[in-house]
Amino acid sequence: MQTTDPEGCFGLPVKKPDGPANTVLVSAVALIDIDGRVLLAQRPEGKSMAGLWEFPGGKVEDGELPESALVRELKEELGIDITESCLAPLTFASHVYDDFHLLMPLYICRVWKGDVTPLEGQQLKWLRPIDMGSVQMPPADVPLVALLRDWL
């Protein structure tokens, strides 16, 4: 359960958990191709927020670094190899959902080995950041798009 605080920036409501929030660490990446497009993956049926488009990545396991999680997740989900040195941190998202708090660093990556292939049945799209408003994204991902527009 959450409460809404009307004292946010410019008087906008701010969601706050009623009790201690379980923080989940998820790392994500903006894979950028030679044309300046960014890869988005659609959350598959059966998962929370199914049908929404997100930056590839995944949950950081206990004892794992966010960069290592991305190397693992991109191999498992997209069949590509990256090295941690190819990841440049850009920003992060901090968002309170109904039952947990999400902390998500977003990295930029322009270099990888292999062809991007959807290995978990997910749909993929390459979009320019200016066009990302045409797809529905999880609330935590939405603010990251503006930063990508400015950066790219």
Secondary structure, 3 states (H helix, E strand, C coil): CEEEECCCHHHCCEEEECCCCCEEEEEEEEEECCCCCEEEEECCCCCCCCCCEECCEEECCCCCCHHHHHHHHHHHHHCCECCHHHCEEEEEEEEECCCCEEEEEEEEECCCECCCCCCCCCCEEEECHHHHHHCCCCCCCHHHHHHHHHHC
